[in-house]
Structures are given as C-alpha cells and as structure tokens.
Amino acid sequence: MVLKTDIEAVDDIFQEGKVVDGFVLGKEVHRGGMASLFSATKDGIDIPILLKIPRVGRDQPVESLIGFETELTILRSLKSPYVPKYLGSGNMATRPYIAMERVEGRPLEDLIREGKQFTIDEVVRIGADLAQAVQSLHAQDAIHLDIKPENILIDDKGKLTLIDFGLSHHARYPDLLAEEMRKGIGSAPYISPEQVAGVRSDSRSDIFSIGVIMYELLTGELPFGNPQSMSGLRKRMWADPFPPRAIRKEIPRWLQEAVLRCLESRAADRYQSATQLRQVLRDPEGVRITERGERVEPPSFWESFKKWLKAAGYEPSPSPRPSMGNQDAPLMIAAIDTRQSDEDLRERMQQTAKKLLQAYPESRLVCISTIASTPTYEGNHESETASGIVRGHLVQLMEWAKPLKLPPESISYHVLEALDPASRIVEFAKDNDASLILIGASHKLPNKVTPWRTSMTKIVEEAPCSVHIVRT
C-alpha cells in the first residue's frame, strides 16, 4: 500500500503578493535551473530580503532539492561579512525556502562578459579579497566548492560577496551530495583535479578555483578551457596551463608564480591556506620566484607526456580539516618593544620564535613595533626626522630578527603609529588573520602598571588569536 500525501505545489505557494511565514513576496527577480529568487519584506527586518525557492516537481532533478538543503544547512551555520545573512527558512517538505540578505552588487561574470579589461592591480585586489572571503569559510570548516565568477558579487565600492552554497561541504555536517552519491562537482572550467576525482573535503580546491579566476581576469582565457567530457576534465590532472606572461607581457613574475602555484594539479603543491595566498598577494616583495614565475613557453611534448603518464596513477592529496590550514602555514606576529632596551627579553623572544618557526616551516613572521607618533616639526639630523625615526625602529626590528636567518619571503617589518599600542596590534592581527602574537614582559620594568604592561594585558584580552608571552 502506498501512502499518499497531499503536498501543495511550490509554484502555487510562492507567488508575488502572497505571505509565507510573515514574508511578503515581491517580484521574482531571477529564475534559474535550480532555484528561483523573489524579493520580499517582513516586519522587523529592515534590510533587503531575498527568498530562494528550489525548482522542484515534474522534470526537475533531485539534485536541486539536495543542493538546496545543503545550502540551508551551511548558510545557517556561517557568520561572515562575505556571505549573505541568513534570515530564516521554511519547512523543507511543505514550504521550502531560504530567506537571506539581498546583497548589492553585480556578478563578476557580468564584467567578464562585457569584455572588461582588468588591470594588474584590480586582479590582485580581487584575488586578495576572494582569498580573505574563502578563508572566512574555511575557518568555520566550510568549503565552497563552486567558486566561479557567477557566484561572486562585487558592489560599487568593490566589496565582494560569495553566494550559492548548494555544492558546498562542511566538515561538521553530513555531506548530502556525497551520501546520495550525486556528482555535484561544480562548473567545469573552475573545479580542481581532486573534485574531478570525486573528493569534496579538500579546502585547497577553493584555492585552485581562485587561481583559475585570476588567470581568466589576467588573460581573458581559461587555463584549462571549458571541457564537456570527463577526459577533458581529467586533463587538468597533468597539463600545465599556458604561461600567463606569454599572453600578457606586463604580468609580473611574482604574480604568475602565485597564479600557477594555485593551479598545481596536486593540492599539496598549492598554497595550503587562503590566508597564505592573501599574504602573498598583499606583499609581493616576499614572493620567492621559482621556475613557475619564469615560464614564457608552454611545456614541451616530452614534459607533457611524462606528466600524462604520471597522472595515470593520480591520487588526491590527503585532505586536512579546512580550519587547520592556518595552523599549517600561520602568520605569526612578533611585537617588539623598540622603545626600551632589554637584551635578556629580546634574546628569549628570539629563542621562542625559533622554536615556533621550526614547528611550522611554512609560516611567515611579521615583526612590528609601535611608536606614539612622528614629530610635526623635524630636526636637522636624519634621526630627528619622521622618516629617520621610523627607520631607526626598523633597524632595531631587523637586528632582532637577524639570528633567525629567515629568507626575505618569510619575514617582514612594520613600524606602526599608535597612541594605543595594544589596540593597534590587535587591529593589525585581525586585518592580517594572524594565528599568533608573540610579546614580551620584563621584570626589569617598574612594578607599577606601565603603559607596556597595560598594553600586554589588553592584547591578551582582545586578540583574535593565540598570544604567547615571554617573560624574564
């Protein structure tokens, strides 16, 4: 006996002017193959609203409903300035919808189709912002897995938003697509080799997609074309894309190095976190240029043939938990008080930094110092000028770091002006997604609460990451 259940058709429920769970439906603003989007309003919500409704019913693939349920699970769990705010949802069986913030902006895909020529600086900025947005997902153990220009909104101020999480994966929730043995591997030009092989749990797949997008924005071409067959998709498991600098000569070597590293066939050979990629794009002077950055010719037939043979036994790299990426390649901040001289403390901080760098060889060290301000009226000597004062502190930072013997691409130095050193250091750590702040506390300082001791306490309380205190 078959149990019959009366279910109202979704198209009858969601029509302009109807009220669903307090949401007043406006006009249908988009109808795609997998879902429809309606504008909406609701008392108590003062931001623009979109209702997303899955395309279900006759001749509709079940993947649309599975993808919808996936997006609901993941969007509800995310808190990120790069993702639309979740505002509510309906019963999956009777009134399936997701209410979310209606974000201003146009898809990056529109700009590409209009033939916009992106400058080098624009591509670097978009790449860095995209890496930061992706890292905000990875930090919450979510992987997008369908990053493409169509799913990237950019508003008039350049703010970037990621949309469409129907193919996403979350380490803490069931992977419905995988459990239902649905493919759901994403859009052919942008997916990673491991996605082609069926792996949905590797956060570095998103880094591959960022590389494809940057390549496309720089050259106007797709690194692996738009294959329509599985054999075409598998080509990215062994083929090297045509060097971007051979297509556009003004592309700097460091940028080609970064893009081609994102596009490595093995995930273990790419940047291991989106934060690491963002650091590279924000500090190109620290990029170590290898053979990747120097390429101006495509690989020879024999080089390609050898890679093809090797790809016959292609096995995806082991997938780390998404939120572990920063721990494998962390950004460490060493806050050095260059206003005071305490050689014992500085030496202990050096020893601690060495141990941390040995534990995380892919890490990057940022040495910072804070000063109250530079003088309005400069003296006659260089050391009395604004630039001279800053340079003096930079020299101290470099002297402190010299025993660490780090290559230039793994270290940088910054002197920050701030009346409140603690707030500035915390702000710097947040802006750069730091994993650890190293600070010192000296017993040689007076027992009263000094400005530096107060700063240290404030850093510990407000820092967005771990804080390691070295004492003498």
N, C-alpha and C positions, 0 to 999 in steps of 0.2 A: 504493500500500500504506500502510495506517495503522498506525503503531507503537503498540502497546498497552502501557500502563504500569500496573502494579498499585499503586494508592495507597490506603492504609488510610483509612477514613472518620474524619474528625476527631472525630465524636461517640463513636466507639469508642475512640479514643486517650485522650481526656480525660474520665475518669470518677472519681468520688470513690474514694479509696484507691489509685489507680494511681500509679506512679512514672514521671516523664518527665524524663530528664536530671538525675536526683537530686532533683527537686522532687516532694514527696509531696502529691498533690492532696487538698484538703479538700472542703468543701461548695461547691456552686455558689451564689454569693451574688447573682448578677444575670444575667438573660438578656435582652438587648436585640435590636433588629432587626439590628444589625451585628456584635455580638460577645457572648460570654459571659465571665463573670468567676468564677474559682474562688479560694478561699483556698488557701494552700499553705505548706509548710515545707521547709527544706533545711538540712542540716548546714553549719555555718559562717556562716549568715546569721541574725542574732539580731534582726531587725526583722520585723514582719508583712509577708507577701508576698501579692500578687495575681497570678494568671496570667490574662492576657487572650487569648482564643482567638477568631479570626474565625468568623463564621457563613458557612460555605461549603457547597456541594453543591446539591442539587436546589432549584430555585425561589429561590435566593439570588442577589442582584445582584452582579455582578463588582466594583462599587464598594466592597463591604465588604472584599474582599481588597486592592484598590488602596489604600484608606484605611488598612488595617492595615499594609501595607508602608510607607506614608508615615509613620505614627505611629512605627513601629520605627526608621526612619532618623532622624527628628527627635529622638525621646526619647533615643536612644542618644547623640546629639551634645550634648544640653543639660546644663548644670550650673547649677542654680538652686534656691534654697530654696523656691521657689513651684511646683515641679514634682516629681511622684513620682520617686524614684531608680530608675534603670534597673538591673536586677539580672541580666539575661540574656535569651536568646531562643533559639528553636528554628529548625530548617531550615524555610524558607518552603514548600517543596514537600511535605515529609513530616510534620513536627511543628510547625505554625505556632503560636507563642505568644510573648507578651512577658511576662517576669517583672518586676514592678515593686513598689516600696514600697506597702503598703496604708496609705493616709493616713487619719487620723481626721478626722471632720467630716461635716457634712450638706450636701447641695446647697443653694445659695441658693434654688433653685426650690421646695424644700420649705417654706421660711419664707414665701415669697410665696403659695403655695397655701393655707397655713394662715391667711392673712389677717393676717399680722404687720404692724403699723403701724410703719414705720421713722421714727425721729426724724431731724431735720436733721443732728445730729452723727453719727448712725450711717451715714447715706448718705454724708456727707463722708468718714468714715473708710474705708468700704468702697471708695468711689471712689478715694481716695488709695492704698490698699493694692493695689487692682486695677491702677492705673496703674503702680505700682512693680513688680508681678509681670510685667506686659506688657513694661515696659522691660527687664527681665532677659532676656526672649526676644529683643527687638529688638536688644539689644546683641550678641547672638550670631547676628544675621542671620536669625532665625526670626520668622514672623508666624503667629499662632494661627488667625485667620480664622473661628473658630466660638465666639467668646466669648458665652456666654449663661448665665443663672442655673443651668441644669442642669449646666454644666461648671465651676462654681465651688464648691469645698468650703470650708466655714468650721467650724473646731473650736470647742470650748467657750471657748478663750482668745481667739477672734477671728482666729486665724491663717488665712490664705487660701491655697488651693492650686488651680492650674489643671490640668484634666485633659482628655483626649480630643483628641489631635493628628492625628486622621485626615484632616482637611481642611486641615491647615497647609501652609505654604510655607517653604522655606529657600533663601536666595539661593545657597548653596554646593552644593546637591544638586539632582538632576533633579526637576522638578515632575511627578510621575507622573500626577496627575489631569489636568493641562493637556496632557501628551503623549498621553494616551489619549483626549483630547477629552471627558472626563467633566465634568459640570457641577460637582458638589461645591461649591455656593456657600454652604452654611450654612443656618441657620434663618431663615425669612422675617422675623420681627419685628426681628432684630438685625443683619442684614447691611447693608453700606454700599452706596451707589449704584454705586460702581465695581465692587463684586462682582457686582451685578446685570448690569453691562455686561461681565462676564467677566474682569475684572482681578484677579489673585491675588497681585500682587507689591507692593502698597502697604501699608506698615505702619500708615498712618493709618486703614485700615479697622478695626483693633482699637480705635482711639480713638473712632470712630463707635459701635462696639458698647458701649463703656463709657458713652458718652452715653445710649444707649438704656436701659441698665440703671439708671443713676442717675435718669433720667426716670421709669422704671417704679417704682423704690423710693420716689421722692418723691410721685408722684401716684396710684399704683395703676393707671395706664393705660399703654398702649404708644403712643409718639409717632406711629407710622405704622400702627397696628393690626396684624393678623395676616393679610396678604393671601395669597390662594390662587392668584392668577393673575399672569402676567408683567406685565400692565397695572397691577395693584395694586402689584407690587413697584416698578415704574418711577415710581410717584407720588413716592417719596422723592427723586427726581432734581430735583424742582421745588417740592414742597409744604413749607411751614413747619409744624412741629407746633404744636398749641395751646399757648400760653404756660403753663408750669408754675404761675406765680404766679396765673393766672386760675382754677386748680383748687385750689391750696392757698396761701392768702394769706400764711402765715408764712414761705414760702420767701424768703430774702434775694435782693436784686437780683444780688449778685455771683455767687451760686450758679446762678441762672437764666442769667446771662451765660456761665458756664463750660459748663453743660449744652448750651445752644443752640449754642455755638461748636463743641462736639464733633459736633453733628448737622448741620453745614453740608453741603450737597449736594456741593460741590467740596472735595476733600481739601486743596487749597492754602489754603482759608479756615479750616480747623480748627487746633487745636494741632498743631504739627509734630513733636512727640515726646511720648511718655507721661511723660517726666521733666518737661517743661514743664507738662503738666496736673497732675501731682502737686504741683509747686511752687505752682501756683495754689490747689489745694485745701488746702494746708498754710499758706498765707499769704494769706488772703482780702483783707486790707487793701491788698495790692498789685494787686488786680484793677482794671483800668480798665473801667468800665461804659459800654457803648455802647447803641445803640438796642435791642440784644438783651435786655439786662437790664431795660429799662424796659417791655417789652411786657406788656400785660394784656388785649389783644384779639387775636383771630386776624386775619390779613391780609385786606384787602378782596377782593372778587371781582376787581377790576381788577388788584390786585397779584399775586394768584394766577394770573390769566390771562397776565400778562406773563411770569411765571416759567415757566408752562407752555409758552409759545411759545419761550422761550429754551432750555428743556430738550429741545426737538425736535432741536437740534443738539448734545446733551450729549456732551462728550468728557472722559474721565477726565483728571485732572491727571497730569503726569509723575510716575513713582514713584521716589523716591530709595531708595538701599540702606537697609534697616532700621537698621543700625548707624550711619548717617550722621545720624540725627535729632538726636542730642545735639550734633553739630557745627554744625548749622544754628541751634540755639537752646540754646546751652550755659549752664550755671551756672558763673560764674566767682567765685572767692573771692580777695579782696584781704586778705592777712594784714598788718595794720599794727601796728607795734610802738609803741603809745602810751605805753610806759614810758620811751622815750628820745626826745630831740629831735634830728632830723637833717633839716633842711629840704631840703637838696640831694637826699637819698634820696627823701623824700616827693614832691618835685616830679617826679623821674624816674619814680617809680611812677605818678603821675598821667598823665604823658605816655604811658607804656606802656599803661595802662588805656584811655586814649582810643583808641589805635590798635586795640586788641583789640575794643573796643565798636563801632568803625566797621566792622571786618571782619565782625562778627556782630551786626547791628542787632536781632535778636530775642532776644539774650542777656539774662541777668539777673545783676546784680552783688551779691554779698554781702560786706560789709566786716566783718571780725572783728578783735577784739583779745583777748589773753588776759591775765588777771591771776591772781596766785597764790591770793588768797582775799580775802574781805571781813572786816573786823575783828569779833571776837566782842564786844568792848566798844567801843561807839561814842562818839565825842567829842560836844561840844556844838554844833560847827559842822556845817552840812549837808555840807560837803566831807569831814568825818571820819566820816560815817555810811556804812553799807553801800550804801544807795541813792545817796547823794551820790557815792561813789567810782565806782560803775558809770556814773552819769550823766556824770561828768567824762570818762571814757573814750569814752562815746558822743558827747559833744560833739566830741572830737578826731576821731573817725571821720567825723562829719558835715562838719566843716570840711575834712578831707582830700578828701572826695568832692564838695564844693560846686562846684569848677571843672568837673566832669564834666557838670553840668547834666542829670542823668538824671531822668525822671519818677518819681514815687513808686512806681509799679507795677514799675519796673525795678531797684530797689535796696532793700536792707535793711541793718540794722546790728545786730551782736551782740557783746556782751562775755561771754567765756567764762571761767569759773573753772577753773583747772587748775594743778597743781603741775608737770605735764609739758606745756608748751605744744605741743610737736611732736605728741605722741600725741593731744591734744585736737583739734588742727587736722586731723590725718589722719582721726580718727574723724568729725568734722563733715563732711569731704569725702565720706567713704563713705556716711554717713547721707543725704546730700543729692544723691548721684550727680553730684558736681561734675566738670566737664570740665577745669578748670584752676585751679591755685593760683598766685597772684602774691605773691611775697615779696621782701624787700629785704635786701641785705648791704652794710654800710657799712664803708669803710676807716678811718673815724674811730674805730671801736671798737678797743679794745686788741688787740694781735696774739695774745695768748693765746686759748685756746679759751673764749669766753664762753658763757653759757647760751643766748643768742640764736643765736650761730653754730652751736652744737651742735644746737639745735632745727632750724635751717635744713637742716643735713646730714641729720638724721633724717627730715624731711619729704620731702626728695628721694628718700631710700631707700625710704620706706614708703608714699608717697602712691598712691592708686588711680587717679590721673590725671596729666596733664602738670603740670610745675612750671616756672614762668618766674621766673628770679632776676634782679632788677635790682640793679646794683652802682654804687657811686660811686667 
